[in-house]
Amino acid sequence: MPLVALVVAALVIGFEQLVQWKYGPMGIIAFVALSIGVKARNGALGGVGAVLLVMLLARSG
C-alpha cells in the first residue's frame, strides 16, 4: 500500500509540474482549485477549476 501511495504522489507531482510548465501560474491555480473542490466535495470550486483548465486547453490547442 505505501508503494501505491508513493507512485500516485509522484504522478500527481509530475502532472502538476507539467501543467505549470505548459500553462503557467493560471494552470496551477486551476489545477489546485479543481483538486480542492473534488476533495472537499465543493461543486462550485471544482467547477471553476475545471472551467479554467478547459479554457486554458482550448486556448493552446
N, C-alpha and C positions, 0 to 999 in steps of 0.2 A: 504493500500500500504506500509506504513512503516513496518508493521509486516512481510510482504513478504520479503522485503529487508533485514530485520534483520535475518530471517530464512535462507535466501540464504547466507548471510555473515557468519553465524555460520556454515553452511555446508561447505563452501569453506575453512574456517579456520580449521575445523575438518579434511577435506581431506588433506590439506597441512601438518598438524601435522602427519597424518598417513603416508604420503609419506616420510616425514623427518625421522620418526621413523623406517620405514621399509627399505628405500633405502638410507638414509644418505644425506649428502650435495649435491651429484650429482643428487639425486632425486629432491631436491628443486630447483637446477639450471635448470633442465629440465622442471619442472612444471612452473617456472617463465618465462622461455623462451617461452614456449607454450602459456601461458596466455598473455604475452605482444605481441607475434606475432598475436594472434587472435584479441586482442583489437585494435592493430594498423593496422590490415589487411596487415601484412607483412608476406608473404608466406614463405620466407626463414627462418626467425626466428621461426615461428610457426613449420615449418618442422623440424628444428634442435631440438627443444624441443620435438616434437612427436617422432622423431627417438631415441633420448636419453632415453625417457621413455620406448619405446618398447624394447630397448636393455637392460635396467635395469630389465624389467619384464621377458624377455626371459632368462636372466642370473639366476634369482632367482627361476624360475619355474622348 
